[in-house]
Amino acid sequence: MGASEKLAEKLEPLGQSLLPPGEELLGALAATEVKAFGGGVRAVFVTPLRVIIQPVDRRWNAKGEPISIRPEDIESFRVSGLGDDWITAISVVADSGFELRLKLISGQKIKLMAMSGEGRLLGPLGGGQAQQTGAEALLTWLGELG
């Protein structure tokens, strides 16, 4: 079983458990939340309505409460590590990772770093197709915010 299948096997059931009936899971990815004190591995789930960030332990079990973010909760965001050009983010993400900085209306700031899951050298180690699908879903969701 490859990295992509292993990642999907861990993330999909967790993501489905966080959704009410009828809410579609568009993608899931693994990320690292960067904080001065804390942070750690996060499972990120994308639906048409929201993004859910769930802290996880080393076995990919939920650890703590998830954060549910709807478009109206976001004051600003920035995607970087991709030449700092949002327009090309989806086309460039295939060969690299990215950093997402969210500032919520509540004042909370979230900084996530994730691999894209693609590329010949690190792609398979970074979650492969499952990670790529999740990264594309997240970037598309953010792009629709305008």
C-alpha positions as CSV (number, residue, x, y, z in Angstrom):
1,M,0.0,0.0,0.0
2,G,1.4,3.4,-1.0
3,A,1.6,6.6,0.9
4,S,-1.5,8.0,-0.8
5,E,-3.6,5.0,0.1
6,K,-2.3,5.0,3.7
7,L,-3.1,8.7,4.1
8,A,-6.6,8.3,2.6
9,E,-7.2,5.3,4.8
10,K,-6.5,7.4,7.9
11,L,-8.0,10.7,6.9
12,E,-11.3,9.8,5.2
13,P,-13.0,8.1,8.1
14,L,-12.0,10.9,10.5
15,G,-13.3,13.5,8.1
16,Q,-16.6,11.7,7.6
17,S,-17.1,11.4,11.3
18,L,-16.9,15.3,11.6
19,L,-19.6,15.9,8.9
20,P,-23.3,15.9,9.3
21,P,-25.3,13.7,6.9
22,G,-25.4,15.2,3.4
23,E,-22.2,17.4,3.7
24,E,-19.8,16.3,1.0
25,L,-16.0,15.9,1.7
26,L,-14.2,17.4,-1.2
27,G,-10.7,16.6,0.0
28,A,-8.5,15.9,3.0
29,L,-4.8,16.7,3.6
30,A,-2.2,16.5,6.3
31,A,-0.6,19.7,7.5
32,T,1.5,21.1,10.3
33,E,0.2,24.0,12.4
34,V,3.0,26.3,13.4
35,K,2.7,28.2,16.7
36,A,5.2,29.7,19.1
37,F,3.8,27.4,21.8
38,G,2.0,24.3,20.6
39,G,1.1,23.5,17.1
40,G,1.5,20.0,15.7
41,V,0.0,17.7,13.1
42,R,-3.5,18.6,11.7
43,A,-5.9,16.9,9.5
44,V,-7.6,19.4,7.2
45,F,-10.9,18.6,5.6
46,V,-12.6,20.7,2.8
47,T,-16.3,20.7,2.1
48,P,-18.3,23.1,-0.1
49,L,-19.4,25.0,3.1
50,R,-16.3,25.0,5.3
51,V,-12.8,23.9,6.2
52,I,-12.3,21.8,9.3
53,I,-9.0,21.7,11.0
54,Q,-8.7,18.7,13.4
55,P,-5.6,18.2,15.7
56,V,-4.5,14.6,15.5
57,D,-2.2,12.3,17.4
58,R,0.6,10.2,15.9
59,R,-1.9,7.5,15.0
60,W,-4.2,10.0,13.2
61,N,-6.9,9.9,15.9
62,A,-8.7,13.1,16.8
63,K,-7.0,15.0,19.6
64,G,-9.0,17.9,21.0
65,E,-11.7,19.9,19.3
66,P,-11.8,20.7,15.6
67,I,-12.0,24.2,14.3
68,S,-14.7,24.8,11.7
69,I,-14.1,27.7,9.4
70,R,-16.7,29.1,7.0
71,P,-16.0,31.8,4.5
72,E,-17.6,34.5,6.7
73,D,-15.2,33.6,9.5
74,I,-12.2,34.6,7.5
75,E,-10.9,38.2,7.7
76,S,-7.9,37.5,5.4
77,F,-5.6,34.7,4.2
78,R,-2.3,34.3,2.4
79,V,-0.9,31.3,0.5
80,S,2.9,31.4,0.0
81,G,5.8,29.2,-0.7
82,L,4.5,29.2,-4.3
83,G,6.3,32.3,-5.6
84,D,3.9,34.5,-3.6
85,D,1.5,34.5,-6.5
86,W,-2.0,33.3,-5.7
87,I,-3.1,33.2,-9.4
88,T,-0.5,30.4,-10.1
89,A,-0.9,28.6,-6.8
90,I,-2.8,25.6,-8.1
91,S,-0.5,25.1,-11.1
92,V,2.7,25.4,-9.0
93,V,1.5,23.4,-6.0
94,A,2.1,20.2,-7.9
95,D,5.9,20.5,-7.4
96,S,6.1,22.0,-3.9
97,G,4.6,22.6,-0.6
98,F,2.8,25.7,0.7
99,E,2.1,27.8,3.7
100,L,-1.4,29.1,4.5
101,R,-1.9,31.9,6.9
102,L,-5.5,32.6,8.0
103,K,-6.7,35.5,10.1
104,L,-10.2,34.9,11.4
105,I,-12.8,37.6,12.3
106,S,-12.4,36.5,15.9
107,G,-8.7,37.6,15.8
108,Q,-7.4,34.0,15.8
109,K,-4.5,33.4,13.5
110,I,-3.7,30.0,12.0
111,K,-0.5,29.1,10.1
112,L,-0.5,25.8,8.3
113,M,2.3,24.2,6.3
114,A,1.6,21.3,3.9
115,M,3.2,19.3,1.2
116,S,1.4,19.1,-2.1
117,G,1.7,15.3,-2.5
118,E,3.1,15.6,-6.0
119,G,6.5,15.7,-7.6
120,R,8.8,12.9,-8.5
121,L,11.2,13.2,-5.5
122,L,9.0,14.0,-2.5
123,G,5.4,13.4,-3.8
124,P,5.0,9.8,-2.7
125,L,6.5,10.6,0.7
126,G,4.2,13.7,1.0
127,G,0.9,11.8,0.8
128,G,0.7,11.3,-3.0
129,Q,-2.6,11.7,-4.8
130,A,-4.7,11.9,-1.6
131,Q,-2.6,14.9,-0.4
132,Q,-2.7,16.5,-3.9
133,T,-6.5,16.2,-4.1
134,G,-6.9,17.7,-0.6
135,A,-4.4,20.6,-1.4
136,E,-6.2,21.4,-4.6
137,A,-9.6,21.3,-2.9
138,L,-8.3,23.7,-0.2
139,L,-6.7,26.1,-2.6
140,T,-9.8,26.1,-4.9
141,W,-12.1,26.7,-1.8
142,L,-9.9,29.7,-0.8
143,G,-9.8,31.0,-4.4
144,E,-13.6,31.1,-4.4
145,L,-13.5,33.6,-1.5
146,G,-12.4,36.2,-3.9
